[in-house]
Amino acid sequence: MKRWQLALIGLMALGVDQATKATALASLAQGEPVPVLSGFNLTLGFNTGASFGMLSGVMKETPLAMAALTGAITLVLVVLALRARSPWEAAGFALVVGGSLGNIMDRLRQGVVTDFLDLYWQAWHWPTFNMADVAIFIGAVLILVSALPAFRKTHDHA
């Protein structure tokens, strides 16, 4: 996959993430769910930690340290994207990088990550997330699937 294609995938993930977060910040009140579908609300929240709020107690007072740590990991992911063996693997890394950059931008701009997607079943709620997290998840799935021997046989260098 060409570098410009990887950059485009990452920039699209970043753009969708930042646009949806701006809309959520302008339209939603924190902690007040807006029902969309059964099992899905828009609920504005903020994450001081890593994925799913992990390390939130540790990183709450040091958003720049969290941004720096995430930035270092993101640079490694860029290198992995450029060295990927298949287009699917490269696209996966590009999505992860784009999503990571979206969350880094939040930390640098406001000290926390904006979340607003709320999946639930009855009284149980998945941790609120955002489109950067969706890009990271889809990217990780692409990376994992592209590593499967059966997938590699039929899709490598496609």
KEMIZA-321949 format. One record per residue (C-alpha): x, y, z; residue in three letters; residue number from 1. Coordinates in steps of 0.02 Angstrom, whole numbers, padded with zeros to 5 digits, always signed. Last residue first. Example, Ala and Ser with C-alpha at 12.3 -4.5 7.8 and 13.67 -1.06 7.14 Angstrom:
2
+--------+--------+--------+-----+-----+
:      x :      y :      z :   r :   k :
+--------+--------+--------+-----+-----+
: +00684 : -00053 : +00357 : ser :   2 :
: +00615 : -00225 : +00390 : ala :   1 :
+--------+--------+--------+-----+-----+
***
This chain:
158
+--------+--------+--------+-----+-----+
:      x :      y :      z :   r :   k :
+--------+--------+--------+-----+-----+
: -00183 : -00410 : -00150 : ala : 158 :
: -00010 : -00423 : -00076 : his : 157 :
: -00068 : -00555 : +00044 : asp : 156 :
: -00253 : -00597 : +00029 : his : 155 :
: -00276 : -00784 : -00003 : thr : 154 :
: -00131 : -00862 : +00090 : lys : 153 :
: -00125 : -00724 : +00222 : arg : 152 :
: -00307 : -00755 : +00268 : phe : 151 :
: -00278 : -00941 : +00299 : ala : 150 :
: -00120 : -00905 : +00399 : pro : 149 :
: -00205 : -00778 : +00512 : leu : 148 :
: -00101 : -00619 : +00527 : ala : 147 :
: -00221 : -00518 : +00417 : ser : 146 :
: -00359 : -00559 : +00541 : val : 145 :
: -00260 : -00484 : +00685 : leu : 144 :
: -00212 : -00325 : +00594 : ile : 143 :
: -00387 : -00301 : +00524 : leu : 142 :
: -00462 : -00327 : +00698 : val : 141 :
: -00340 : -00201 : +00772 : ala : 140 :
: -00388 : -00073 : +00640 : gly : 139 :
: -00573 : -00099 : +00674 : ile : 138 :
: -00542 : -00073 : +00860 : phe : 137 :
: -00431 : +00080 : +00836 : ile : 136 :
: -00555 : +00157 : +00715 : ala : 135 :
: -00698 : +00127 : +00838 : val : 134 :
: -00593 : +00200 : +00980 : asp : 133 :
: -00562 : +00356 : +00875 : ala : 132 :
: -00751 : +00360 : +00843 : met : 131 :
: -00787 : +00378 : +01029 : asn : 130 :
: -00813 : +00275 : +01187 : phe : 129 :
: -00926 : +00255 : +01339 : thr : 128 :
: -00882 : +00101 : +01442 : pro : 127 :
: -01008 : -00036 : +01401 : trp : 126 :
: -01166 : -00008 : +01500 : his : 125 :
: -01265 : -00139 : +01600 : trp : 124 :
: -01439 : -00087 : +01663 : ala : 123 :
: -01535 : -00168 : +01518 : gln : 122 :
: -01405 : -00192 : +01382 : trp : 121 :
: -01297 : -00043 : +01344 : tyr : 120 :
: -01192 : +00043 : +01212 : leu : 119 :
: -01145 : +00225 : +01243 : asp : 118 :
: -01052 : +00326 : +01112 : leu : 117 :
: -01003 : +00497 : +01182 : phe : 116 :
: -00821 : +00503 : +01234 : asp : 115 :
: -00709 : +00657 : +01239 : thr : 114 :
: -00530 : +00620 : +01292 : val : 113 :
: -00458 : +00724 : +01433 : val : 112 :
: -00330 : +00865 : +01455 : gly : 111 :
: -00427 : +00984 : +01341 : gln : 110 :
: -00322 : +01020 : +01188 : arg : 109 :
: -00172 : +00905 : +01216 : leu : 108 :
: -00280 : +00762 : +01281 : arg : 107 :
: -00407 : +00783 : +01141 : asp : 106 :
: -00271 : +00787 : +01008 : met : 105 :
: -00198 : +00626 : +01079 : ile : 104 :
: -00369 : +00543 : +01064 : asn : 103 :
: -00381 : +00588 : +00880 : gly : 102 :
: -00200 : +00538 : +00850 : leu : 101 :
: -00236 : +00366 : +00920 : ser : 100 :
: -00384 : +00345 : +00804 : gly :  99 :
: -00281 : +00391 : +00651 : gly :  98 :
: -00137 : +00277 : +00706 : val :  97 :
: -00255 : +00130 : +00736 : val :  96 :
: -00336 : +00158 : +00565 : leu :  95 :
: -00166 : +00165 : +00480 : ala :  94 :
: -00112 : +00005 : +00569 : phe :  93 :
: -00265 : -00085 : +00503 : gly :  92 :
: -00239 : -00016 : +00328 : ala :  91 :
: -00061 : -00084 : +00330 : ala :  90 :
: -00121 : -00255 : +00388 : glu :  89 :
: -00253 : -00259 : +00251 : trp :  88 :
: -00128 : -00201 : +00120 : pro :  87 :
: -00012 : -00344 : +00165 : ser :  86 :
: +00164 : -00363 : +00234 : arg :  85 :
: +00163 : -00206 : +00341 : ala :  84 :
: +00329 : -00111 : +00353 : arg :  83 :
: +00254 : +00063 : +00331 : leu :  82 :
: +00113 : +00020 : +00450 : ala :  81 :
: +00238 : -00047 : +00578 : leu :  80 :
: +00335 : +00117 : +00570 : val :  79 :
: +00174 : +00215 : +00598 : val :  78 :
: +00131 : +00099 : +00744 : leu :  77 :
: +00298 : +00138 : +00827 : val :  76 :
: +00258 : +00323 : +00811 : leu :  75 :
: +00087 : +00292 : +00889 : thr :  74 :
: +00168 : +00209 : +01041 : ile :  73 :
: +00274 : +00364 : +01068 : ala :  72 :
: +00121 : +00476 : +01049 : gly :  71 :
: +00022 : +00373 : +01174 : thr :  70 :
: +00160 : +00396 : +01302 : leu :  69 :
: +00174 : +00582 : +01262 : ala :  68 :
: -00016 : +00606 : +01272 : ala :  67 :
: -00021 : +00514 : +01440 : met :  66 :
: +00122 : +00621 : +01505 : ala :  65 :
: +00031 : +00777 : +01443 : leu :  64 :
: -00129 : +00721 : +01531 : pro :  63 :
: -00038 : +00709 : +01699 : thr :  62 :
: -00163 : +00741 : +01840 : glu :  61 :
: -00286 : +00607 : +01785 : lys :  60 :
: -00151 : +00484 : +01732 : met :  59 :
: -00142 : +00373 : +01886 : val :  58 :
: -00325 : +00377 : +01933 : gly :  57 :
: -00378 : +00354 : +01752 : ser :  56 :
: -00260 : +00206 : +01729 : leu :  55 :
: -00395 : +00109 : +01637 : met :  54 :
: -00541 : +00220 : +01586 : gly :  53 :
: -00603 : +00103 : +01449 : phe :  52 :
: -00445 : +00133 : +01349 : ser :  51 :
: -00318 : +00244 : +01436 : ala :  50 :
: -00358 : +00366 : +01574 : gly :  49 :
: -00434 : +00539 : +01592 : thr :  48 :
: -00594 : +00494 : +01499 : asn :  47 :
: -00734 : +00622 : +01474 : phe :  46 :
: -00919 : +00594 : +01451 : gly :  45 :
: -01059 : +00644 : +01335 : leu :  44 :
: -01196 : +00514 : +01316 : thr :  43 :
: -01266 : +00467 : +01145 : leu :  42 :
: -01370 : +00314 : +01176 : asn :  41 :
: -01376 : +00137 : +01105 : phe :  40 :
: -01460 : -00021 : +01169 : gly :  39 :
: -01630 : +00018 : +01093 : ser :  38 :
: -01589 : +00152 : +00968 : leu :  37 :
: -01542 : +00336 : +00979 : val :  36 :
: -01578 : +00383 : +01160 : pro :  35 :
: -01495 : +00545 : +01218 : val :  34 :
: -01409 : +00514 : +01384 : pro :  33 :
: -01376 : +00661 : +01502 : glu :  32 :
: -01206 : +00633 : +01586 : gly :  31 :
: -01124 : +00785 : +01507 : gln :  30 :
: -01243 : +00889 : +01402 : ala :  29 :
: -01239 : +00851 : +01216 : leu :  28 :
: -01245 : +00960 : +01061 : ser :  27 :
: -01084 : +01062 : +01050 : ala :  26 :
: -00969 : +00935 : +01132 : leu :  25 :
: -01049 : +00793 : +01032 : ala :  24 :
: -01030 : +00888 : +00868 : thr :  23 :
: -00848 : +00927 : +00905 : ala :  22 :
: -00821 : +00743 : +00950 : lys :  21 :
: -00902 : +00688 : +00786 : thr :  20 :
: -00792 : +00805 : +00684 : ala :  19 :
: -00633 : +00754 : +00777 : gln :  18 :
: -00663 : +00568 : +00754 : asp :  17 :
: -00717 : +00580 : +00573 : val :  16 :
: -00562 : +00684 : +00534 : gly :  15 :
: -00441 : +00569 : +00627 : leu :  14 :
: -00509 : +00413 : +00541 : ala :  13 :
: -00501 : +00503 : +00373 : met :  12 :
: -00325 : +00563 : +00410 : leu :  11 :
: -00267 : +00385 : +00451 : gly :  10 :
: -00343 : +00313 : +00291 : ile :   9 :
: -00272 : +00457 : +00187 : leu :   8 :
: -00099 : +00436 : +00264 : ala :   7 :
: -00100 : +00251 : +00224 : leu :   6 :
: -00152 : +00289 : +00045 : gln :   5 :
: -00017 : +00423 : +00030 : trp :   4 :
: +00112 : +00296 : +00090 : arg :   3 :
: +00067 : +00171 : -00045 : lys :   2 :
: +00000 : +00000 : +00000 : met :   1 :
+--------+--------+--------+-----+-----+
***
